[in-house]
Amino acid sequence: MTPRERVVAAFEHREPDRTPIFEKLIKSPIADELLGRPCAASNLEYQMQRLADGDWEGLQRQSARDLVDLSKMLGFDLVRLPRNGGEPPLEQRPRRLEPGVWQVGSMVAEVLDKGWVRWRPVEPEPRRSEAEQESALRQSLEDEPDEPVLHDSTFLVIREGRRIIEQEGLDLAVFSEVYAIGAATLPAFVFCWFATEPDLLHRYYRRSHVPAMATIRRLVQEGVDIVALGGDLACDLGPMVSPAHYREFIMPYIRQQAELCHSLGAYCTNATDGDIWPILDDFILGTGVDGYEEIDFAAGMDLPRLKAKYGENCVFVGNVDIRHTLTSGTVEQVRAHTVACIEAGWGNGGHVLMSGNCIHEDCKTDLFLAHLQAYRDYFGLS
């Protein structure tokens, strides 16, 4: 099977020749080590220098090249090609303050020792009271949201990535995301609206939903095969909203987005990490999505149990542990964990091997490579 055929088989619950493998995000410095060069898609220092030189378009094209090259060299069956921001005005070019520290307009970006990036305002903004913040948000929700104008420049990474895939005959499936309906980052007063201001909360979510629908249409038009929906809404202790509130306020918007994906011929997933057992029926069945993404092993999202209950209805994307196994495990533990994840997900299609979120800055490159080698060994690809 080609990579795309393998992914389609998994999403259609047909048995592929082997479990598809994927990572939607490999961050720097790991991505840099793997490529042997700064990764344009994730290395802040490289990105800021290219933007400071005024080479916005070159940066986007190199990002596409690096993302495709990572997928090719690691044997992935999918590649994530994200939307990018439109070309910034010249006055917003970054300015280096010191090594690893850049000013972009009113914000400063700093690369920390382990590679994590911290953003902070140049000048601390005056603190507004919660009442002032709520009042401003209420006022902004008075009008119905308009569909956004989506400029071609927003999709340059996707277009360039697809050009490279076609030119090199790779036949990779293309994944992109519209994470628009979450709950984890809501202000405290918006959480109160679930109980006290249901109409206002619906207006809040519609403000994200309307542009999300427009973006989905454009992503599929640009050749995206799988659109990731949803947004973070849980932690290790469970969902941050009640099952009833998820069903009333979040599920309907995800369902509309999933229906749009299907009408356009694309697959879709619903994404969050954390423990979501209490809302899983609505998260998978109620939304009508094809897959569940960011399956959080450390939060107790047990893949054999998931397969037993929802294997006929859902593709499971993830479940490789990145909190412990790929950060502080041994090579032997990584190999055993990878094999267990493959075997738990096998059967009736329905599984794509991926981490529970991304290969982040605290993951170890040698452990990630051991994970990939375990996959190759299991399917006799070495």
Secondary structure, DSSP 8 states (H G I E B T S, - for coil): --HHHHHHHHHTT---SS--B--S-B-TTHHHHHHTS--TTT-HHHHHHHHHTT-HHHHHHHHHHHHHHHHHHHT-SEEE---------GGG--EEEETTEEEETTEEEEE-TTS-EEEEESS------HHHHHHHHHHHTSS--------GGGGHHHHHHHHHHHHTT---EEEEE------TT--HHHHHHHHH-HHHHHHHHHHHHHHHHHHHHHHHHTT-SEEEEE---EETTEESS-HHHIIIIIHHHHHHHHHHHHHTT-EEEEE--S--GGGHIIIIIITT-SEEEEE-GGGT--HHHHHHHHTTT-EEEE-B-TTTHHHH--HHHHHHHHHHHHHHH-SSS-EEB-BSS-B-TTS-HHHHHHHHHHHHHHTT--
